[in-house]
């Protein structure tokens, strides 16, 4: 029997698949584990990506797909006096993000459950919207980008930060519901949604940050 066909290896691979698939919509014990991993792993990527954003003090910011909530804290550290909102489709993520930001919850940090496809915010609310390691899981990406543009103020910025920036990636065969894109594809979608001044920044091995502006 081949090593990969052994029952214990099939069980192990199945467990890893369930864990990695929790990156899309964390739930249960594996979801909580995935959130802790993402809070740790995404730090260097997020800090690198945010370095391209020309932050100003007092911004109102939205992080779509906020996961475990560490990006919300990083955003607060970049804009003095900022108000930061986080939204995630997973109730497990919302609970974790609220716990991580408990000291500032409902004063400078606001977290709620919801979808990128129907953002529950008024038009022209935010100076900056971020999406860190999450657009892979957005259904109808062009529509979601239109939603982001709607909630941005005129001149507001949208930062998409990715660890996997290629059309063909092995992760899509491991993580259910994951679709990867090249930066050029995302640039096209953003421009079609009405964004302008799209900038692509790359870093080896496969990091990418795409920053665009609402006219």
Helices and strands as residue ranges (DSSP letters): G 3-5, H 7-21, H 28-50, E 60-64, H 70-76, E 83-88, H 91-100, G 102-104, E 109-113, E 126-132, G 135-137, H 141-151, E 152-162, G 170-173, H 183-192, E 195-203, E 207-214
